[in-house]
Amino acid sequence: MDGSLEAQHARAWQAWLDRLLISRGRGNAIRAVVEIGAGLALCFGLSWSLGGGKLVSSAWYLPMILIAAGRFRYAGAVLTAIVATALAGPTLHLATGSTEPLSLWIGRGIVFLLVGLVTASLIEQLVAGKEREVRLAEQERDLAVRQAAVIATVSHEFRTPLTVITGVAHTLETQGMVSAQGSPLLEGLARATRRLTDLVNAVGAVMDDPSNGAFVRNETVVIRDVLTRVLLTLGVRDPKNRVSFEVEPEAELFKSDTELISQLLRHIVENAVKFSPPDQPVQVHLARNEGRLRVVVQDRGPGIDESVLRSSEPFWQGDSTMTRTHQGLGLGLFAAKRLVTALDGSINFEPCEGGGTRVTIEVAAPDL
């Protein structure tokens, strides 16, 4: 997994500070000294050419003090402040013959010194804070990587026993080895196994990298069969059969990955059913044009939390409390986004008039 967005921002900040404020290496230090020296010389030359300290503000030296504080912290601030005080006072007096009281020189030097020290202190705090952010972001990324590895391993380990259970259930059903009284139990076992298999596949889709397309097959998709599977997996979530499908003729058959299309539709439709009132329908429309399948799922629920849509992490839910109304692992939308990426598509969420959410999905679906 890549580092989080926070880690990337922290690293970008640190790189900027390294370039602008921190002199690392002999070459950088020499270049910074030359730049600051040239700036001080320029300030002195301008002051001398314009007639001395009485006519020219000594504030010209402050940028050089600030730069020195940023490059070399306290040592650079103190040294540059002393040099600037000498150039703006005694040295300029000797060069131009202008007269200034000693108290003015001392006061100017104190101001230069305070500006440099305060700037160096602020930069020290800024750099230390950014370094802490980078360390915390790296720790967060490492933790996420370890968690993903554990989850991916567990999901893969589940597949073997699930395959055995599915095979045994299918054998018992096809061979008539279960009595009529036990048939409902066998059907319940088959539904639960399908549900768990889909969940394991979803976790695999989330944890695998969809960008390489390695797990995407190119086969004939019979969308009616896919929709039938989706309705079966809804199970008790949709006892009133609130989901209605409308399939345009050109979307009946196309080339894609049947399993991934099925998972994608199940995640989106199940989410719509879960968050819709029990008396409100969920409408699904499928069409295909120019090698692209377009799926529109519309519900009348409360809408999807913006924090969920913005999240780039799995297992994230808008309501993460133990007393939340809608249970689940928080994988649905995240898995759907990953599946859409794997299928070379896009997904968009928008509110509907009168309440609810309209989800629009477009994925590659070439002709047979």
VENKAHU-V919065 format. One record per helix or strand of 3 or more residues. SS is the DSSP state (H for helix, E for strand). FROM is the first residue (numbers start at 1). TO is the last residue. Records with the same first field share a line. If there is no record, write none. Layout:
SS: FROM-TO, FROM-TO
This chain:
H: 5-20, 26-49, 58-96, 102-174, 180-207, 210-212, 223-238, 249-251, 258-274, 306-310, 332-342
E: 219-222, 243-247, 253-256, 282-289, 292-298, 346-351, 357-364
